[in-house]
Amino acid sequence: MIPLLDDHAHPFPLTADELDLASLSLSVGAASASRRREAAPHRLVLETLRRDLAALLGCAADDVPAARADAARDWPAYVRRLMGDAGIGGMLLDGGPDPLSPQRLDEHAALAGVPTWSLLRIEAVIDPLLAAGADGPSIEAALRDAVAAGAQAGIAGLKSVIAYRTGLAVDPAVSAADAYRSAEAGDPGVPVRRRAKALRDHLVRRTLAQCADLGLPIQFHTGFGDAEIRLADANPVLLDDVLRTAEGAAAQVVLIHGGFPWHEELAYLTVVRDNVWAEYSLANLFSPATTADRLLRLLDLAPADRLLFGTDGHGSPETHWFAARVLRRAWDEVRRRAGGAARDGWWDATAERVFHGNAEALYPLRR
């Protein structure tokens, strides 16, 4: 089995937790809890996940909760079983609003039995300072220092969820003065995540320059996400103006999640921008039945040395396992459907690249 270097995932519990299939949902928040449970029996993805788990655990689909609870009594053995069955050979973890300490990262590596590296989410620095009323120059300095410290500590790269904040239409012409003024114009009635667009745009451009200097790739969330995102603001082509700047052209930029539903737009950017990579994750978790269709659309246009695979696993480790299995099935289907379009040697070499080779070449995997 070709090992998967999962280039985008999130932490999983270090001690046994209860598996709640309904929690795998794009509908978030306490107000949606009852709807998530009502919808769960009617979602194809959860039926597929239950079927796959039943096969792994050697039980009937209806007996999955009990069989999983029994298997999870030895949590380290169970997590390693999942990672081994999925062929996950390493993970880049985004701690979200709580950056992972080296100790926490080591704990995940020890539990999973595979190497792990961290991604620093820039909004984990920006948002708390905005909420606390910090001024623009202070936020800029804090972000610059955090990125430098992360590079020194051995992070694999950065990540931005500006798509969730003020959108991917980053204005490359915004001045520092306008950026700093936007930090001071906070409206208490506007959530922090929607404040200070000019400052956020300015910081993206400054961070791209810093990433180029440090040799750190930066991931951008593109395409769909949970209910907090405004999907119209998440089309990857909206980033093109900033990608055309000197800073945007110098940094290594990874557009993650396949840009769902804008796969062709994302693939196009990898063709016309020499420093852009397309990454496929998240959609394999929520729309597994058509993952092969999307992978083929990406591969039909994007150079194979610019395609990366991830899981976006989050919460229970079954999500990492399931998303990796979906990717493997989808890849096999892509090869069956389009096998005649290329030599067998090309397909073999491409599989090695997209599952781990491209990520190994792109990310500084050290610690």
Secondary structure, DSSP 8 states (H G I E B T S, - for coil): ---EEEEEE----SS-----GGG-SS--SGGGHHHHHHHGGG-HHHHHHHHHHHHHHTS-GGGHHHHHHHHTTSHHHHHHHHHHHHTEEEEEEE-TTS---HHHHHHHHHHHTS-EEEEEETHHHHHHHHHTT--HHHHHHHHHHHHHHHHHHT--EEEE-HHHHT-S---TT--HHHHHHHHH---TTS-GGGS-HHHHHHHHHHHHHHHHHHT--EEEE-S--STTS-GGG--GGGGHHHHTSHHHHHS-EEEEGGGTT-HHHHHHHHHH-TTEEEEE-SHHHH-GGGHHHHHHHHHHHS-GGGEEE-----SSHHHHHHHHHHHHHHHHHHHHHHGGGS-HHHHHHHHHIIIIIHHHHHS----
